[in-house]
Amino acid sequence: MAQSQITPGAPSVPLTAQALANGVQNRITYQYGTEFVTIGAAGNNNWNPPPQFTDSMRGHGGIAYEYRIGRTEITTSQWVAFMNAAYGRSDSIPWITIPSTWGAAADPTYSGPGRRWIAVPGRENYGVGDISWRAAAIYCNWLHNNQSTERSAFLSGAYNVSTFGAFGNIFRDQEVHSPDARFWIPTMGEWMKAAYYDPNKQFVGDPGRDGWWRFPNGTNTAPIYGAPWSGGEANSGFTTAINGRDATEIPLMSYVNVQSPWGIMDLMGGTQEWTETIASVAGGYRERLICGAAWTAPIDPFGTNRLGYASSGYPSDEGYISGFRIAANIPTPGAGTLLFVIAGMAAARRRR
């Protein structure tokens, strides 16, 4: 089966009871090495509590459609495949730089053109930092174009790279993904729904808070920050773990019991995550909103990982705390799928 096809499957990490109650067991698919969850409950309300000074998310989160989102952030093995396609060539791809924080090493067997890397055994699921919004957008283009190695496959599809740039300090990048994009950087509303929204939760007397938990662990209680082998529930807020390993060396999906109501993981650690949504700043300056706290980030008891809090960054910004997860469409069944269904129905009739 071609890697570009959507393959239903079992979850790689067991789902929590909360996720099972939301039917996630039947909403797991795999494509291009990414485990996706289909987010349902289309048409849910925005999160609309009384305003607070940190409520960047207020008025967002109501999504009228179903969509898929990565169960975790981009992994080293996924980024290695992308970097090899982007760098293992004689013509360069703009806006992509080599991460300082990931689980890869230079491929000693490769002699050119360009450069290539390999995921170090045991580090395939390390998170990846130093990813700018623009590099994330180019990754989405590459997936949209079935991981083609043609240079054009990196430059358009979900986002038109020719728009990337600025007038003065105002970026002019394509604001939202193209309507026919198969993969994209999730909007803040898509990200927060996958992280905080629970269709089985009600808040009596305050419909603006129906369905919304305070933290992306399906509770109103902040997580315990620390390594998973020492009772921790998220890897924000510390640098060196108890056994000497750095927080960046904790593989994604290590906190097996810490999941959103949809079974989404690593929302409170790994890297902070780019979204597509634009925030306007004083003087006409604009930035892309960022969700989730990163490894080693200081913990703010009033904001870190709380529903309502988001930061922002310029789309060319990089840093070891910057990464992303991808969103994807739910394709309409094609003719081949329809014929398969019809054949199955005919076979069933013959067995009667």
Sine and cosine of phi, psi and omega as CSV:
sin_phi,cos_phi,sin_psi,cos_psi,sin_omega,cos_omega
0.00,0.00,0.73,-0.68,-0.01,-1.00
-0.88,0.47,0.59,-0.81,-0.05,-1.00
-0.91,0.42,-0.41,0.91,-0.03,-1.00
-0.96,0.29,-0.25,0.97,-0.01,-1.00
-0.98,0.20,0.51,-0.86,0.04,-1.00
-0.99,0.14,0.82,-0.57,-0.05,-1.00
-0.90,-0.44,0.91,-0.42,0.10,-1.00
-0.90,0.44,0.51,-0.86,0.00,-1.00
-0.26,-0.97,0.08,-1.00,0.06,-1.00
-0.99,0.15,0.44,-0.90,0.02,-1.00
-0.91,0.41,0.61,-0.80,0.00,-1.00
-0.95,0.30,-0.49,0.87,0.09,-1.00
-0.85,-0.53,0.74,-0.67,-0.05,-1.00
-0.80,0.60,0.61,-0.80,0.00,-1.00
-0.99,0.17,0.48,-0.88,0.10,-1.00
-0.96,0.26,0.26,-0.97,0.03,-1.00
-0.87,0.50,-0.57,0.82,0.01,-1.00
-0.89,0.45,-0.71,0.71,0.03,-1.00
-0.92,0.39,-0.64,0.77,0.04,-1.00
-0.87,0.49,-0.62,0.79,0.01,-1.00
-0.91,0.42,-0.41,0.91,0.03,-1.00
-1.00,-0.05,0.18,0.98,0.09,-1.00
0.97,0.26,0.33,0.94,-0.08,-1.00
-0.91,0.41,-0.47,0.89,-0.03,-1.00
-0.78,0.63,-0.58,0.81,-0.02,-1.00
-0.99,-0.14,0.24,0.97,-0.04,-1.00
-0.85,-0.52,0.30,0.95,0.02,-1.00
-1.00,-0.05,0.78,-0.62,0.11,-0.99
-0.70,-0.71,0.32,-0.95,0.01,-1.00
-0.81,-0.59,0.65,-0.76,0.05,-1.00
-0.32,-0.95,0.74,-0.67,0.01,-1.00
0.79,0.62,0.63,0.78,0.04,-1.00
0.97,0.24,0.09,1.00,0.01,-1.00
-0.96,-0.27,0.71,-0.70,0.12,-0.99
-1.00,0.00,0.90,-0.43,-0.04,-1.00
-0.97,-0.26,0.48,-0.88,0.19,-0.98
-0.88,-0.47,0.73,-0.68,0.11,-0.99
-0.99,0.12,0.84,-0.54,-0.01,-1.00
-1.00,-0.02,0.89,-0.46,-0.05,-1.00
-0.99,-0.13,-0.56,-0.83,-0.02,-1.00
0.81,0.58,0.71,0.71,0.00,-1.00
-0.85,0.53,0.62,-0.78,0.03,-1.00
1.00,0.05,0.24,0.97,0.04,-1.00
-0.91,0.42,0.34,-0.94,-0.01,-1.00
-0.97,0.24,0.49,-0.87,0.19,-0.98
-0.87,0.49,0.35,-0.94,0.13,-0.99
-0.99,0.15,0.90,-0.44,-0.11,-0.99
-0.72,-0.69,0.91,0.42,0.07,-1.00
-0.99,0.15,0.08,-1.00,0.16,-0.99
-0.84,0.54,0.64,-0.77,-0.10,-1.00
-0.91,0.41,0.59,-0.81,0.12,-0.99
-0.73,-0.69,0.31,-0.95,-0.14,-0.99
-0.92,0.40,-0.37,0.93,0.00,-1.00
-0.98,-0.18,0.15,0.99,-0.14,-0.99
-0.99,0.13,0.92,0.39,0.07,-1.00
-0.90,0.43,-0.43,0.90,-0.07,-1.00
-1.00,0.01,-0.13,0.99,-0.05,-1.00
-0.85,0.53,0.73,-0.69,-0.01,-1.00
1.00,0.09,0.14,0.99,0.03,-1.00
-0.86,-0.52,0.13,-0.99,0.12,-0.99
0.98,-0.19,-0.24,0.97,0.09,-1.00
-0.99,0.12,0.92,-0.39,-0.10,-0.99
-0.89,-0.45,0.80,-0.60,-0.13,-0.99
-1.00,0.07,0.01,1.00,-0.12,-0.99
-0.64,-0.77,0.31,-0.95,0.15,-0.99
-1.00,0.07,0.51,-0.86,0.01,-1.00
-0.46,-0.89,0.22,-0.98,0.06,-1.00
-0.94,-0.33,0.50,-0.87,0.04,-1.00
-0.59,-0.81,0.56,-0.83,-0.01,-1.00
-0.87,0.50,0.69,-0.72,-0.02,-1.00
-0.93,0.38,-0.40,0.92,0.08,-1.00
-0.59,-0.81,0.03,-1.00,0.01,-1.00
-0.94,0.33,0.15,-0.99,0.09,-1.00
-0.86,0.51,0.73,-0.68,-0.02,-1.00
-0.99,-0.11,0.22,-0.98,0.05,-1.00
-0.84,0.53,-0.71,0.70,-0.05,-1.00
-0.89,0.46,-0.60,0.80,0.04,-1.00
-0.93,0.37,-0.67,0.74,-0.03,-1.00
-0.95,0.30,-0.51,0.86,0.08,-1.00
-0.88,0.48,-0.71,0.71,0.01,-1.00
-0.86,0.50,-0.66,0.75,0.02,-1.00
-0.93,0.38,-0.73,0.69,-0.03,-1.00
-0.90,0.44,-0.61,0.79,0.03,-1.00
-0.91,0.42,-0.61,0.79,0.04,-1.00
-0.94,0.34,-0.58,0.81,-0.04,-1.00
-0.99,0.16,-0.54,0.84,-0.10,-1.00
-0.97,-0.24,-0.38,0.92,-0.05,-1.00
-0.99,0.12,0.86,0.51,-0.12,-0.99
-0.37,-0.93,0.23,-0.97,0.00,-1.00
-1.00,0.01,-0.33,0.94,0.04,-1.00
-0.97,-0.26,0.68,-0.73,-0.13,-0.99
-1.00,0.09,0.44,-0.90,0.12,-0.99
-0.95,-0.31,0.80,-0.60,-0.08,-1.00
-0.95,0.31,0.34,-0.94,0.18,-0.98
0.95,0.31,0.14,0.99,-0.03,-1.00
-0.92,-0.40,0.81,-0.59,0.03,-1.00
-0.84,-0.54,0.25,-0.97,-0.07,-1.00
-0.99,0.12,0.81,-0.58,-0.02,-1.00
-0.91,0.41,0.52,-0.85,0.16,-0.99
-1.00,-0.06,-0.30,0.95,-0.09,-1.00
-0.82,-0.57,0.99,-0.15,0.10,-0.99
-0.20,-0.98,-0.04,-1.00,-0.06,-1.00
-0.96,-0.27,0.52,0.85,-0.07,-1.00
-0.93,-0.37,0.30,-0.95,0.09,-1.00
-0.64,-0.77,0.36,-0.93,0.02,-1.00
-0.86,0.52,0.64,-0.77,0.03,-1.00
-0.98,0.21,0.94,-0.35,-0.09,-1.00
-0.95,0.31,-0.22,0.98,-0.03,-1.00
-1.00,-0.04,-0.11,0.99,-0.11,-0.99
-1.00,-0.08,0.74,-0.67,-0.06,-1.00
-0.90,-0.43,0.15,0.99,0.07,-1.00
0.90,-0.43,0.17,-0.99,0.11,0.99
-0.96,0.27,0.30,-0.95,0.04,-1.00
0.91,0.41,-0.60,-0.80,-0.06,-1.00
-0.68,-0.73,0.40,-0.92,0.07,-1.00
-0.61,-0.79,0.35,-0.94,-0.04,-1.00
-0.74,-0.68,0.27,-0.96,0.14,-0.99
-0.78,-0.63,0.54,-0.84,0.11,-0.99
-0.97,0.23,0.81,-0.58,-0.01,-1.00
-0.92,0.40,0.77,-0.64,0.01,-1.00
-0.78,0.62,0.74,-0.67,-0.05,-1.00
1.00,0.00,-0.17,0.99,-0.02,-1.00
-0.88,-0.48,0.23,0.97,-0.06,-1.00
-0.86,0.50,-0.52,0.86,-0.04,-1.00
-0.98,-0.19,0.26,0.97,0.15,-0.99
-0.89,0.45,0.55,-0.84,0.12,-0.99
-0.95,0.33,0.18,-0.98,-0.04,-1.00
-0.81,-0.59,0.83,-0.56,0.10,-1.00
-0.98,-0.22,-0.11,-0.99,0.04,-1.00
0.90,0.44,0.50,0.87,0.03,-1.00
-0.97,-0.24,0.87,-0.49,0.07,-1.00
-0.98,0.18,0.27,-0.96,0.07,-1.00
-0.86,0.51,-0.63,0.77,-0.04,-1.00
-0.92,0.40,-0.64,0.77,0.06,-1.00
-0.90,0.43,-0.63,0.78,0.05,-1.00
-0.89,0.46,-0.65,0.76,0.02,-1.00
-0.90,0.45,-0.63,0.78,0.01,-1.00
-0.92,0.38,-0.59,0.81,0.09,-1.00
-0.86,0.50,-0.67,0.74,0.04,-1.00
-0.89,0.45,-0.64,0.77,0.08,-1.00
-0.85,0.53,-0.71,0.71,-0.05,-1.00
-0.88,0.48,-0.69,0.72,0.06,-1.00
-0.92,0.40,-0.68,0.74,0.02,-1.00
-0.81,0.58,-0.59,0.81,-0.02,-1.00
-0.99,-0.11,0.48,0.88,0.11,-0.99
0.86,0.52,0.59,0.81,0.06,-1.00
0.85,0.53,0.52,0.85,0.05,-1.00
-0.88,0.47,0.52,-0.85,0.06,-1.00
-1.00,-0.05,0.02,1.00,0.09,-1.00
-0.90,0.43,0.63,-0.78,-0.05,-1.00
-0.86,0.51,-0.59,0.81,-0.02,-1.00
-0.89,0.45,-0.41,0.91,-0.03,-1.00
-0.92,0.40,-0.39,0.92,0.01,-1.00
-1.00,0.04,-0.32,0.95,-0.24,-0.97
-0.98,-0.19,-0.18,0.98,0.04,-1.00
-0.37,-0.93,0.21,-0.98,-0.03,-1.00
0.67,-0.75,-0.98,0.20,0.11,-0.99
-1.00,0.01,-0.61,0.79,-0.04,-1.00
-0.67,-0.74,0.62,-0.78,0.02,-1.00
-1.00,0.02,0.96,-0.29,-0.09,-1.00
-0.92,0.40,-0.39,0.92,0.01,-1.00
-0.91,0.42,-0.27,0.96,0.05,-1.00
-0.99,0.12,-0.22,0.98,-0.10,-0.99
-0.94,0.35,0.79,-0.61,-0.01,-1.00
0.43,-0.90,-0.30,-0.95,-0.08,-1.00
-0.46,-0.89,0.44,-0.90,0.27,-0.96
-0.96,-0.26,0.95,-0.31,-0.14,-0.99
0.90,0.44,-0.84,-0.54,0.03,-1.00
-0.96,-0.28,0.27,0.96,0.02,-1.00
-0.97,-0.23,0.92,-0.39,-0.04,-1.00
-0.94,0.33,0.52,-0.85,-0.01,-1.00
-0.90,-0.43,0.28,0.96,0.01,-1.00
-0.83,0.56,0.53,-0.85,0.12,-0.99
-0.73,0.69,0.80,-0.60,-0.18,-0.98
-0.96,0.27,-0.69,0.72,-0.02,-1.00
-0.77,-0.64,0.37,-0.93,-0.03,-1.00
-0.90,0.43,0.41,-0.91,0.00,-1.00
-0.90,0.44,0.52,-0.85,-0.09,-1.00
-0.85,0.53,-0.50,0.86,-0.03,-1.00
-0.99,-0.13,0.26,0.97,-0.01,-1.00
-0.88,0.47,0.69,-0.72,0.07,-1.00
-1.00,0.04,-0.45,0.89,0.01,-1.00
-0.67,-0.75,0.53,-0.85,0.01,-1.00
-0.35,-0.94,0.19,-0.98,0.12,-0.99
-0.98,0.21,0.81,-0.58,-0.11,-0.99
-0.89,0.47,0.54,-0.84,0.16,-0.99
-0.93,0.36,0.26,-0.97,0.06,-1.00
-0.88,0.48,-0.63,0.78,0.02,-1.00
-0.88,0.47,-0.66,0.75,0.04,-1.00
-0.91,0.41,-0.67,0.75,0.00,-1.00
-0.90,0.45,-0.75,0.67,-0.10,-0.99
-0.94,0.33,-0.53,0.85,0.06,-1.00
-0.91,0.42,-0.69,0.73,0.03,-1.00
-0.91,0.42,-0.46,0.89,-0.08,-1.00
-1.00,0.00,-0.65,0.76,-0.22,-0.98
-0.87,-0.49,-0.30,0.95,-0.17,-0.99
-1.00,0.01,0.68,-0.73,0.01,-1.00
-0.74,-0.67,0.94,-0.34,-0.05,-1.00
-0.90,0.43,-0.24,0.97,0.01,-1.00
-0.99,-0.10,0.07,1.00,-0.04,-1.00
-0.97,-0.24,0.70,-0.71,0.10,-1.00
-0.80,-0.60,0.57,-0.82,0.06,-1.00
-0.90,-0.44,0.98,-0.18,-0.13,-0.99
-0.88,0.48,0.76,-0.65,0.08,-1.00
1.00,0.08,-0.05,1.00,-0.01,-1.00
-0.58,-0.82,0.98,0.19,-0.09,-1.00
-0.87,0.49,-0.37,0.93,0.05,-1.00
-0.91,0.41,-0.24,0.97,0.01,-1.00
-0.92,-0.39,0.12,0.99,0.07,-1.00
-0.81,0.59,0.75,-0.67,0.14,-0.99
0.99,0.13,-0.16,0.99,-0.15,-0.99
-0.96,-0.27,0.82,-0.57,0.15,-0.99
-1.00,-0.03,0.37,-0.93,-0.05,-1.00
-0.97,0.26,-0.56,0.83,-0.03,-1.00
-0.82,-0.57,0.41,-0.91,-0.05,-1.00
-0.99,0.17,0.54,0.84,0.14,-0.99
-0.89,-0.45,0.28,0.96,0.02,-1.00
0.95,0.30,0.42,0.91,0.01,-1.00
-0.61,-0.79,0.08,-1.00,0.13,-0.99
-0.98,-0.19,0.28,0.96,-0.05,-1.00
-0.93,-0.38,0.78,-0.63,0.02,-1.00
-0.88,0.48,0.54,-0.84,0.00,-1.00
-0.95,0.30,0.26,-0.96,0.17,-0.99
-1.00,0.06,0.86,-0.52,-0.05,-1.00
-1.00,0.04,0.81,-0.58,-0.01,-1.00
0.28,-0.96,0.04,-1.00,-0.01,-1.00
-0.94,0.34,0.54,-0.84,-0.05,-1.00
-0.89,0.45,-0.50,0.86,-0.02,-1.00
-0.98,0.19,-0.09,1.00,0.06,-1.00
-0.90,-0.44,0.34,0.94,0.04,-1.00
1.00,-0.01,0.07,1.00,0.02,-1.00
-0.96,0.30,0.36,-0.93,-0.02,-1.00
-0.85,-0.52,-0.08,1.00,0.04,-1.00
-0.29,-0.96,0.48,-0.88,-0.08,-1.00
-0.96,-0.26,0.47,0.88,0.26,-0.97
-0.98,0.19,0.37,-0.93,0.25,-0.97
0.99,0.15,0.09,1.00,0.09,-1.00
-0.55,-0.84,0.36,-0.93,-0.05,-1.00
-0.96,-0.27,-0.87,0.49,-0.05,-1.00
-0.96,-0.28,0.80,-0.60,0.01,-1.00
-0.97,0.22,0.11,-0.99,-0.13,-0.99
-0.86,0.51,-0.63,0.78,-0.05,-1.00
-1.00,-0.04,0.27,0.96,0.09,-1.00
1.00,-0.08,-0.13,0.99,0.02,-1.00
-0.98,0.20,0.62,-0.78,0.06,-1.00
-0.95,0.31,0.44,-0.90,0.01,-1.00
-0.86,0.51,-0.51,0.86,0.01,-1.00
-0.94,0.33,-0.20,0.98,0.00,-1.00
-0.99,-0.13,0.16,0.99,0.10,-0.99
-1.00,0.03,0.91,-0.41,-0.06,-1.00
-0.86,0.50,0.51,-0.86,0.12,-0.99
-0.87,0.50,0.49,-0.87,-0.03,-1.00
0.95,0.32,0.32,0.95,0.04,-1.00
-0.98,0.21,-0.46,0.89,0.00,-1.00
-1.00,0.00,0.98,0.22,-0.24,-0.97
-0.92,0.40,-0.44,0.90,-0.04,-1.00
-0.99,-0.15,0.09,1.00,-0.01,-1.00
-0.94,-0.34,0.98,-0.19,-0.07,-1.00
-0.65,-0.76,0.44,-0.90,0.11,-0.99
-0.96,0.27,0.13,-0.99,0.05,-1.00
-0.86,0.52,-0.25,0.97,0.05,-1.00
-0.98,-0.21,0.09,1.00,-0.01,-1.00
0.99,0.10,0.19,0.98,0.01,-1.00
-0.97,0.25,0.62,-0.79,-0.13,-0.99
-0.84,-0.54,0.26,-0.97,0.10,-0.99
0.86,0.50,0.64,0.77,0.05,-1.00
-1.00,0.03,-0.22,0.98,-0.07,-1.00
-0.85,-0.53,0.59,0.81,-0.02,-1.00
0.10,-1.00,-0.30,-0.95,-0.20,-0.98
0.91,0.42,-0.74,-0.67,0.06,-1.00
-0.99,-0.14,0.33,-0.94,0.28,-0.96
-0.95,0.31,0.43,-0.90,-0.23,-0.97
-0.85,-0.53,0.79,-0.61,0.06,-1.00
-0.90,0.44,0.55,-0.83,0.24,-0.97
-0.83,-0.55,0.19,-0.98,0.00,-1.00
-0.99,0.17,-0.36,0.93,-0.15,-0.99
-0.92,0.39,0.68,-0.74,-0.04,-1.00
-0.99,-0.17,0.69,-0.72,0.10,-0.99
-0.94,-0.34,0.72,-0.70,0.07,-1.00
-1.00,0.00,0.74,-0.67,-0.02,-1.00
-0.91,-0.41,0.29,-0.96,-0.05,-1.00
-0.79,0.62,0.62,-0.79,0.05,-1.00
0.99,0.15,0.24,0.97,0.00,-1.00
1.00,0.10,-0.06,1.00,0.03,-1.00
-0.93,0.37,0.64,-0.76,-0.05,-1.00
-0.79,-0.61,0.49,-0.87,0.08,-1.00
-0.63,-0.78,0.27,-0.96,0.10,-1.00
-1.00,-0.02,0.67,-0.74,0.00,-1.00
-0.96,0.27,0.53,-0.85,-0.06,-1.00
-0.80,-0.60,0.71,-0.71,-0.03,-1.00
-0.89,-0.46,0.45,-0.90,0.07,-1.00
0.99,0.15,0.44,-0.90,0.03,-1.00
-0.99,-0.15,0.49,-0.87,-0.06,-1.00
-0.98,-0.17,0.29,-0.96,0.15,-0.99
-0.78,0.63,0.61,-0.79,0.06,-1.00
0.92,0.39,-0.04,1.00,-0.02,-1.00
-0.94,0.35,0.65,-0.76,0.05,-1.00
-0.86,0.50,0.56,-0.83,-0.03,-1.00
-1.00,-0.05,0.83,-0.55,0.12,-0.99
-0.98,-0.22,0.92,-0.38,-0.08,-1.00
-0.88,0.47,-0.31,0.95,-0.02,-1.00
-0.99,-0.13,-0.17,0.99,-0.10,-1.00
-0.70,-0.71,-0.61,0.79,-0.17,-0.99
-0.83,0.55,0.86,-0.51,0.07,-1.00
0.91,0.40,0.09,1.00,-0.03,-1.00
-0.99,0.16,0.62,-0.78,0.14,-0.99
-0.82,0.57,0.82,-0.58,-0.02,-1.00
0.90,-0.43,-0.34,0.94,-0.10,-0.99
-0.96,-0.27,0.78,-0.63,0.12,-0.99
-0.60,-0.80,0.49,-0.87,0.11,-0.99
-0.96,-0.29,-0.21,-0.98,-0.02,-1.00
-0.42,-0.91,0.27,-0.96,0.00,-1.00
-0.36,-0.93,0.38,-0.92,0.07,-1.00
-0.96,0.29,0.60,-0.80,-0.15,-0.99
-0.89,0.46,-0.31,0.95,0.06,-1.00
-1.00,-0.08,-0.04,1.00,0.00,-1.00
-0.89,0.46,0.63,-0.77,0.11,-0.99
-0.77,-0.64,0.30,-0.96,0.05,-1.00
0.13,-0.99,0.41,-0.91,-0.10,-1.00
-0.91,0.41,-0.20,0.98,0.03,-1.00
-0.99,-0.10,0.00,1.00,-0.13,-0.99
-0.98,-0.20,0.82,-0.57,0.05,-1.00
-0.44,-0.90,-0.35,-0.94,-0.04,-1.00
-0.21,-0.98,0.22,-0.98,0.25,-0.97
-0.82,-0.57,0.27,-0.96,-0.10,-0.99
-0.94,-0.35,0.48,-0.88,0.16,-0.99
-0.96,-0.28,0.37,-0.93,-0.04,-1.00
-0.52,-0.86,0.38,-0.92,0.00,-1.00
-0.99,0.14,0.13,-0.99,0.12,-0.99
-0.92,-0.39,0.99,-0.14,-0.13,-0.99
-0.88,0.48,0.55,-0.83,0.15,-0.99
-0.93,0.36,0.72,-0.69,0.00,-1.00
-0.81,0.59,0.75,-0.66,-0.01,-1.00
-0.99,0.12,-0.02,-1.00,-0.05,-1.00
-0.88,0.48,-0.61,0.79,0.00,-1.00
-0.89,0.45,-0.67,0.74,0.03,-1.00
-0.90,0.43,-0.66,0.75,-0.02,-1.00
-0.90,0.44,-0.67,0.74,0.03,-1.00
-0.89,0.46,-0.62,0.78,0.02,-1.00
-0.89,0.46,-0.68,0.74,0.01,-1.00
-0.91,0.42,-0.69,0.72,0.01,-1.00
-0.88,0.47,-0.67,0.74,0.01,-1.00
-0.89,0.46,-0.64,0.77,0.02,-1.00
-0.90,0.44,-0.64,0.77,0.02,-1.00
-0.91,0.42,-0.64,0.77,0.02,-1.00
-0.91,0.42,-0.66,0.75,0.02,-1.00
-0.89,0.45,-0.63,0.78,0.02,-1.00
-0.89,0.46,-0.64,0.77,0.01,-1.00
-0.90,0.43,-0.62,0.79,-0.03,-1.00
-0.92,0.39,-0.48,0.88,-0.04,-1.00
-0.98,0.21,-0.23,0.97,-0.03,-1.00
-0.96,0.29,0.00,0.00,0.00,0.00
